[in-house]
Amino acid sequence: MSLFIKQDENRSKLQQEIAAELQEKLRKKAAAADQPDGVEDSQYIKGTKTTSSLAWVWALIALFAFGAVIFLIIRSL
């Protein structure tokens, strides 16, 4: 702690002003980081629907379709 205070005493006025500006920028940046993804409001979500409980069925259909395409490619060789 004493080294930090001693460093403060040797700073010029310009160095102190620059250090104060940088600290203020860091405080503002930290305050902005509290918001998720930089979003200030959630209006972009308005009107959207959540995933239904049958989403696994679509995933299963896609998996079978992908498997069928691979099977047909291998079969044609």
Backbone torsions as a table, in degrees:
resi	resn	phi	psi	omega
1	MET	NA	-39.2	-178.3
2	SER	-67.1	-32.3	177.7
3	LEU	-67.2	-37.6	178.7
4	PHE	-64.4	-44.7	178.3
5	ILE	-64.2	-40.3	-179.7
6	LYS	-64.8	-37.6	177.5
7	GLN	-66.1	-37.4	178.6
8	ASP	-61.6	-37.3	-177.3
9	GLU	-69.1	-27.5	-177.1
10	ASN	-89.7	-2.1	-179.1
11	ARG	-76.8	144.9	174.5
12	SER	-81.0	171.5	-178.7
13	LYS	-63.7	-39.3	178.6
14	LEU	-63.9	-42.6	178.6
15	GLN	-62.9	-39.5	179.1
16	GLN	-65.8	-40.0	179.2
17	GLU	-66.2	-42.2	179.2
18	ILE	-64.3	-42.8	179.0
19	ALA	-62.9	-39.8	179.0
20	ALA	-66.2	-40.5	178.1
21	GLU	-64.1	-42.5	179.6
22	LEU	-65.0	-40.0	177.8
23	GLN	-64.2	-39.4	179.0
24	GLU	-65.6	-40.8	177.0
25	LYS	-62.3	-41.5	179.1
26	LEU	-64.5	-39.0	177.9
27	ARG	-63.4	-43.2	179.5
28	LYS	-65.1	-41.0	179.6
29	LYS	-65.3	-39.3	178.9
30	ALA	-67.2	-37.5	178.7
31	ALA	-67.7	-36.6	179.1
32	ALA	-72.1	-26.6	-178.6
33	ALA	-72.7	-14.8	178.8
34	ASP	-68.7	-24.7	-179.9
35	GLN	-83.8	134.2	-178.7
36	PRO	-67.8	126.1	176.7
37	ASP	56.9	21.5	179.0
38	GLY	71.8	16.5	-178.2
39	VAL	-90.7	127.2	-178.7
40	GLU	-88.4	-29.6	176.6
41	ASP	-140.1	172.5	-175.2
42	SER	-114.6	33.7	179.9
43	GLN	-67.8	-24.8	-179.4
44	TYR	-68.5	-17.7	179.9
45	ILE	-87.2	-18.2	-176.1
46	LYS	-59.3	130.8	178.2
47	GLY	89.8	-0.2	178.2
48	THR	-93.4	161.1	-179.9
49	LYS	-112.4	154.7	175.0
50	THR	-81.5	161.8	178.3
51	THR	-65.8	134.8	-178.4
52	SER	-75.6	170.9	-179.4
53	SER	-75.9	-8.3	179.4
54	LEU	-98.6	17.0	179.2
55	ALA	-62.6	-30.5	179.8
56	TRP	-66.0	-27.8	178.2
57	VAL	-66.6	-43.9	178.2
58	TRP	-63.7	-38.8	177.6
59	ALA	-64.3	-39.9	178.6
60	LEU	-66.2	-42.1	176.9
61	ILE	-61.7	-43.8	178.9
62	ALA	-63.1	-40.2	179.3
63	LEU	-63.9	-44.2	177.8
64	PHE	-64.5	-40.5	178.7
65	ALA	-63.5	-43.3	177.8
66	PHE	-62.7	-42.9	178.6
67	GLY	-63.5	-38.8	179.0
68	ALA	-65.6	-41.5	178.0
69	VAL	-62.9	-45.1	178.3
70	ILE	-62.5	-42.9	179.6
71	PHE	-61.2	-45.0	-179.0
72	LEU	-66.6	-36.8	177.6
73	ILE	-64.9	-46.5	-179.6
74	ILE	-65.5	-39.1	-178.3
75	ARG	-65.8	-33.0	-177.5
76	SER	-78.3	-13.9	-179.9
77	LEU	-79.0	NA	NA
